[in-house]
Amino acid sequence: MSLNNGLEAANMLEEMMKITAQNLVKMEVSQHYEIIKELGKGKYGHVTLVMHRQRGTPMALKLLPKESTKQQNFLYEYCVALVLSGHPNIIGMFGIAFESEEHYGFLYEAALQRDLISIIKPREGILEPAAKLCTKQLVNALEFIHHKGLVYRDVKPENILIFGRDCQNIKLTDFGLTRPRGTVLKLVSGIIPYTAPELSNTQNCEGVPIDFTLDAWALGVLLFCLMTGYFPWEKTVPSDPFFEDFIVWQKTGITEGLSYHWKKLTTEAMDMLSKLMSLNPSERSPVNKVLRYLDYPWRVANWRALEK
Ligand SMILES: Nc1ncnc2c1ncn2[C@@H]1O[C@H](COP(=O)(O)OP(=O)(O)OP(=O)(O)O)[C@@H](O)[C@H]1O
C-alpha cells in the first residue's frame, strides 16, 4: 500500500470537513431527541442512548463539549466515522452532525449490549471461540480501514461494541485518533499497554510517520488480554519489568522470564503474538496474518490450573 493512499484519504477528509462545517445544523438535543440513558463516557465525549421523538428510533448520541473540543477535531472524528461506516464491523452513522449551545454532536448506531471490556473477566479473559469470532471481525474492520489509507490507532476493548450474542457481531467505534498513514506524530499523550514501543519514546525525536503496524501491535495486546484477562505490561518502556522480559523473549527466544500468563498460551498463539508485536515495526505481521492461526488452539489445555 503506497503512502499516496494516506494522502488521498487526507485530501478527501479535508474536503468533507469543509462541506460538513458549512452544513452544520444548530439545534438543542431535547428539541428532537428524548434522552433515555447514559451508554458511556470517555476522555473526550459522553455517549447517551436517545430516541428520535417523531420516529421512535433508538440512537447513540456522542456529545463533545465545545469548551474542550476544537470544531476541527469534532468534524474530523465525524467525517472519518462517516467514511468508514457501512462496513459490517464498523459502527453505522445516521449522517447527522450538529452543534448546540455547549456541544458538538453526532448520531450513530446504539449497541445495547455494551462493549468488549464489559465481558472480559479479570484473570480469565473471554471464551476462546468468542475471542476468535472477535478477532476475525476486528481484522475485517482493520483491513478495511487500512485499505482507505487510514491507521485506526485506538484498538482497545472499550472501542469494540457488541451486537448479538457471544460476540457474533462486533463493531469498531471512536475514530477520534484515526489518521492517514504517513501522518507524523510528534507527541503521544499517555502511554498505555496498547501503545507500540516506537511511539513510547518520541520526546526527543522529529516524530514518527504512522503506519498500519501500530494497529497490528495493539491487536496483539488486545488478543493477549482476551486470552488471559491481564495486560501483558503497563507501559511499553524498558523500565517496565514485564515489557523488559518481553524484549528479552523477542530478541533471544528465551521464554523463562515471561510472566506465567504467557504459559497459558499455545506455541501457535505465542508465535502469532510475537509476529504481531515484533519490536521492529517493519517486521511486524499485517493484521490479516492472524487469520492463519484461527484453526489452532490458543490456550493450553490446563490453562485454568496455571492461575495462581
Ligand atoms: N454506539 C454506542 N453504543 C453503546 N455504547 C457506546 C457507543 N459508543 C460509545 N459507547 C460507550 O461509550 C464509551 C465512550 O465512547 P467513546 O470511546 O466514543 O468516547 P471517547 O471520549 O472518544 O473515548 P476515549 O476516552 O476512548 O477517547 C465507549 O467505551 C463505550 O463503552
The ligand as a Gaussian input file, in Angstrom:
#p B3LYP/6-31G(d) Opt

LIG

0 1
 N      -22.831000       3.407000      19.911000
 C      -22.612000       3.071000      21.167000
 N      -23.425000       2.203000      21.801000
 C      -23.189000       1.824000      23.082000
 N      -22.169000       2.288000      23.827000
 C      -21.318000       3.158000      23.258000
 C      -21.490000       3.598000      21.907000
 N      -20.481000       4.441000      21.604000
 C      -19.727000       4.529000      22.707000
 N      -20.216000       3.780000      23.707000
 C      -19.645000       3.625000      25.061000
 O      -19.150000       4.895000      25.470000
 C      -17.739000       4.813000      25.758000
 C      -17.072000       6.111000      25.342000
 O      -17.270000       6.330000      23.950000
 P      -16.101000       6.835000      23.007000
 O      -14.978000       5.845000      23.061000
 O      -16.650000       7.135000      21.677000
 O      -15.691000       8.194000      23.763000
 P      -14.278000       8.928000      23.819000
 O      -14.386000      10.072000      24.754000
 O      -13.842000       9.239000      22.426000
 O      -13.383000       7.771000      24.440000
 P      -11.796000       7.716000      24.644000
 O      -11.530000       8.132000      26.052000
 O      -11.504000       6.250000      24.404000
 O      -11.202000       8.583000      23.588000
 C      -17.259000       3.578000      24.999000
 O      -16.131000       2.998000      25.632000
 C      -18.471000       2.651000      25.054000
 O      -18.488000       1.930000      26.279000

